[in-house]
Amino acid sequence: MRNKVVKYISVVLIGASFASCTKVINLDLPKADDLPYVDAWITDQPGVQTIKFLKAVDYMNRNAPEVVSNAQITVTDVTAGKSYPFTFSNGAYNYDAGSSSIGVIGHTYKLSITWNGEQFEATDDLKRNTKIDSLTSEFKKKDGEDKEGYYVKLYVHDAIGAVDYYWIRTYKNGSLNYHVGEMLSADGSFSDDGLTDGYAFIPPFRDGVTPGDQPYEKGDVVKVLIRGVSKNSYEFLQQVQQQLTNDGLFGKVMHNVPANLNNQSTTGKTKIYGWFGTVSEISATKKVE
């Protein structure tokens, strides 16, 4: 998730011209209070779970977001009636589940934050996932805009029986592959109308783990991580993705993506941005040979 929240944007349209020229415009953006936000995703995997609580910097500010260290954060498994206190360490709030896990598929979770005398809460349901059939790799010659190299394909079928939402991330040699966009899918396609329930993921997802301008080389290790998410989290991620790719002549005015943390005080004026979500995770790894 992008670690900056856009606070104020003033866009002045000076003029319109299709001539091949460029003019630099200095924007005088108003100074405002730093906006607090969270990056909080709980998984069904064992080990340490991490929640980040930060303050956004100005849109043109190059400094890192300020860390909020004086909050009390707890995650509660509402279904099981268990609570997990997170402690602040090394710039984030953590809970070490050891060999077990906090997240259980089918359970509802609540994030509670106490900060500056106010209480904030958000909930999410941890949804099921599917199974990855295989990852394959094939060497291809240059073809149009696609460069010569190894192309990895993802073969996976949607889980049967309900509309499922997926968040697909691709890694190369242990790091997130930024040449591949974050992919969001409903039932292995782009629509949640249920018509593709149980079918193989369509080609944009099958082929989308390899960028045509940056194919893999022999020896690269490719990992594909699929996260099962709730519909609310899926819609949040869609809006984030739209903001990150919002540019060009017809780009829309940028805005803060809606958050799910609610201030529990009727007189409270503070708002925390960001999102609390729960995910189930599966992954597959392929060494290109």
C-alpha positions in Angstrom: 0.0 0.0 0.0 1.2 3.4 -0.9 2.6 5.0 2.3 1.3 8.5 1.6 -2.2 9.8 1.9 -3.2 12.7 -0.3 -4.5 15.5 1.8 -5.1 18.6 -0.2 -4.8 19.0 -3.9 -5.3 22.3 -5.7 -5.3 22.0 -9.5 -5.4 25.1 -11.6 -6.1 24.8 -15.3 -4.1 27.5 -17.0 -5.0 26.7 -20.5 -5.4 23.9 -23.0 -3.2 23.2 -26.0 -2.2 20.2 -28.1 1.1 21.8 -29.1 4.2 19.9 -28.4 5.4 22.1 -25.4 5.8 21.7 -21.7 5.3 24.3 -19.0 6.3 23.8 -15.4 3.7 25.1 -12.9 4.6 25.6 -9.2 1.7 24.5 -7.1 1.2 26.4 -3.8 -0.5 23.7 -1.8 -2.0 24.7 1.6 -0.4 23.4 4.8 -2.6 21.2 6.9 -2.5 18.9 9.8 -0.9 15.5 9.2 -3.5 12.8 8.7 -3.2 9.6 10.7 -3.6 6.3 8.8 -3.1 2.6 9.3 -1.7 -0.2 7.1 -3.3 -3.3 8.9 -3.6 -6.7 7.2 -4.0 -9.8 9.3 -3.3 -13.2 7.7 -4.0 -16.8 8.4 -0.2 -17.5 8.4 1.8 -18.3 11.6 4.4 -16.0 13.0 4.5 -12.2 13.5 1.6 -10.1 12.4 2.3 -6.4 11.9 0.2 -3.2 11.9 1.6 0.2 10.9 0.2 3.4 12.3 1.6 6.5 10.7 0.9 10.2 9.8 0.8 11.3 6.2 3.2 14.0 5.1 2.3 16.8 2.6 1.8 15.8 -1.0 5.0 17.4 -2.1 7.0 16.4 0.9 9.8 13.8 0.3 10.2 12.9 4.0 9.0 9.5 5.3 5.7 9.4 7.1 5.9 10.0 10.9 5.4 6.9 13.0 2.7 7.0 15.7 4.0 5.2 18.8 1.6 6.1 21.6 -1.5 4.1 20.7 -2.9 0.9 22.2 -3.8 -1.6 19.5 -5.7 -4.9 19.8 -7.1 -7.4 17.3 -10.1 -9.5 18.5 -11.3 -12.7 16.9 -15.0 -11.9 17.4 -16.0 -15.4 16.4 -13.8 -17.2 18.9 -13.8 -14.5 21.6 -10.0 -14.1 21.7 -8.0 -10.9 21.8 -4.5 -10.2 20.7 -2.6 -7.1 22.1 -0.1 -5.6 19.7 3.0 -4.0 21.1 5.1 -1.2 19.5 8.6 -2.1 18.4 10.9 -1.0 15.5 8.4 1.4 14.0 5.3 -0.8 14.0 2.9 -2.7 16.2 3.4 -6.5 16.3 2.0 -9.7 17.7 4.0 -12.9 17.5 1.7 -15.9 17.1 4.6 -18.3 17.1 3.8 -21.5 15.3 0.1 -20.8 15.3 -1.8 -18.1 13.6 -4.3 -15.3 14.5 -6.4 -15.6 11.3 -8.9 -18.4 10.9 -10.9 -18.7 7.7 -14.6 -17.9 8.3 -14.0 -15.8 11.4 -14.8 -12.1 11.9 -12.0 -9.8 13.3 -12.1 -6.4 14.9 -9.3 -3.9 15.1 -9.4 -1.6 18.1 -7.2 1.5 18.5 -7.1 3.8 21.5 -5.3 7.0 20.7 -5.3 10.5 22.2 -8.3 9.6 24.4 -10.5 8.3 21.5 -11.5 4.8 20.4 -11.5 3.6 16.8 -12.8 0.3 15.5 -13.0 -1.6 12.2 -14.1 -5.2 11.3 -13.5 -7.6 8.5 -14.3 -11.2 7.6 -11.4 -13.6 6.8 -12.5 -15.4 3.6 -11.4 -18.7 2.0 -8.9 -19.0 -0.8 -8.3 -21.4 -3.7 -5.4 -23.7 -4.7 -2.7 -22.9 -7.3 -2.5 -25.7 -9.9 1.0 -24.8 -11.2 3.5 -22.2 -12.4 5.2 -22.9 -15.7 8.0 -21.1 -17.6 8.7 -21.0 -21.3 11.5 -19.2 -23.3 10.1 -16.9 -26.0 11.8 -14.9 -28.7 11.0 -11.2 -29.1 7.4 -10.7 -30.3 6.3 -7.1 -31.0 6.6 -5.2 -27.8 7.3 -8.4 -25.7 11.1 -8.9 -25.2 13.0 -12.1 -25.5 13.2 -14.0 -22.2 11.4 -16.5 -20.0 7.6 -16.1 -19.5 6.0 -17.6 -16.4 2.3 -18.5 -16.4 -0.1 -19.0 -13.5 -2.6 -21.8 -13.6 -5.3 -21.7 -11.0 -9.0 -22.4 -10.7 -11.5 -20.4 -8.8 -13.0 -22.0 -5.7 -16.5 -23.5 -6.4 -19.7 -22.4 -4.7 -19.6 -18.7 -4.0 -18.2 -15.4 -5.3 -14.6 -15.2 -4.2 -12.3 -12.2 -4.3 -8.5 -12.5 -4.9 -5.5 -10.2 -4.5 -2.5 -11.5 -6.6 1.1 -10.4 -6.0 4.2 -11.5 -7.8 7.8 -11.7 -6.4 11.1 -12.0 -8.1 14.1 -13.3 -6.2 12.5 -12.6 -2.9 11.3 -9.0 -3.6 8.0 -7.7 -4.9 8.2 -7.5 -8.7 7.3 -3.9 -9.3 7.2 -4.4 -13.1 4.1 -6.5 -12.5 1.0 -4.7 -11.3 -1.1 -5.8 -8.3 -3.9 -7.9 -9.8 -7.4 -8.0 -8.3 -9.8 -10.7 -9.4 -13.4 -11.8 -8.7 -13.9 -15.5 -9.4 -10.9 -15.6 -11.6 -12.2 -12.8 -13.9 -13.1 -9.1 -13.6 -16.7 -9.5 -12.7 -18.5 -10.8 -9.6 -21.7 -11.8 -11.4 -21.0 -15.5 -10.6 -20.8 -16.6 -14.2 -17.2 -17.7 -13.9 -17.6 -19.6 -10.6 -15.2 -22.6 -10.5 -13.5 -21.9 -13.8 -9.8 -21.3 -14.6 -8.5 -17.8 -14.1 -8.7 -15.9 -17.5 -5.5 -15.1 -19.5 -4.9 -11.6 -18.1 -4.3 -13.2 -14.7 -2.6 -16.4 -16.1 -0.1 -14.3 -18.1 -0.1 -11.2 -15.9 2.7 -12.5 -13.6 5.3 -11.8 -16.4 5.8 -8.3 -17.7 6.4 -8.3 -21.4 9.1 -5.5 -21.1 10.9 -7.3 -18.3 10.6 -11.1 -18.7 12.5 -13.4 -16.4 16.0 -14.7 -16.9 17.3 -18.2 -16.3 17.8 -18.8 -12.6 15.3 -16.3 -11.4 13.0 -17.5 -8.6 9.4 -16.4 -9.2 6.8 -16.5 -6.4 3.1 -15.8 -6.8 1.1 -15.0 -3.7 -2.7 -15.1 -3.8 -4.7 -13.5 -1.0 -8.3 -14.3 -0.4 -10.1 -11.1 0.6 -13.6 -9.9 1.6 -15.7 -8.0 -0.8 -15.2 -4.8 1.2 -11.4 -5.2 1.1 -11.6 -6.0 -2.6 -13.5 -2.7 -3.3 -11.0 -0.8 -1.2 -8.1 -2.2 -3.1 -9.8 -1.4 -6.4 -10.0 2.3 -5.4 -6.4 2.3 -4.3 -5.4 0.8 -7.6 -7.4 3.4 -9.5 -5.7 6.2 -7.6 -2.2 4.8 -8.3 -2.9 4.6 -12.0 -4.9 7.8 -12.3 -3.0 10.0 -14.7 -3.0 11.4 -18.2 -5.2 14.0 -19.9 -8.4 12.5 -18.6 -7.2 11.6 -15.1 -9.7 12.2 -12.3 -9.1 14.6 -9.4 -7.3 12.6 -6.7 -9.0 12.0 -3.4 -8.6 10.1 -0.1 -9.7 6.5 -0.5 -12.5 5.8 2.1 -11.4 4.1 5.3 -13.2 1.5 7.5 -12.0 2.7 10.9 -14.8 4.4 12.8 -14.5 6.8 15.7 -16.6 5.3 18.5 -17.0 8.7 20.3 -20.1 10.6 19.3 -18.2 13.9 19.9 -14.9 12.7 18.4 -13.5 14.7 15.5 -10.4 12.7 14.7 -10.5 10.4 11.7 -8.0 7.6 11.0 -7.5 6.7 7.3 -6.2 3.5 5.8 -7.7 0.0 6.0 -8.0 -3.0 8.3 -8.4 -6.2 6.4 -7.9 -9.9 6.8 -6.5 -12.3 4.2 -6.0 -16.0 3.6 -2.8 -16.7 1.8 -1.5 -19.4 -0.7 1.6 -19.2 -2.8 3.6 -21.2 -5.3 7.3 -20.8 -6.3 9.0 -21.5 -9.6 12.7 -21.4 -10.5 13.2 -20.5 -14.1 15.2 -23.2 -15.9 
